[in-house]
Amino acid sequence: MANETGTILSCSNPDCGCRLIIQTPCPHGETYICACGHELKSV
């Protein structure tokens, strides 16, 4: 996954389907977690 501005993230839980876009990358790592508890992956 690219932890860069503009990267689109989608929840890895097939029942969720939410999507986010990174506006400012987190400086503390590349792991993003959805509110449902599953990892977010780049699209």
Sequence and secondary structure as in RCSB ss.txt:
>XXXX:A:sequence
MANETGTILSCSNPDCGCRLIIQTPCPHGETYICACGHELKSV
>XXXX:A:secstr
   STT EEEES TTT  EEE SS  TT S  B TTS BEEE 
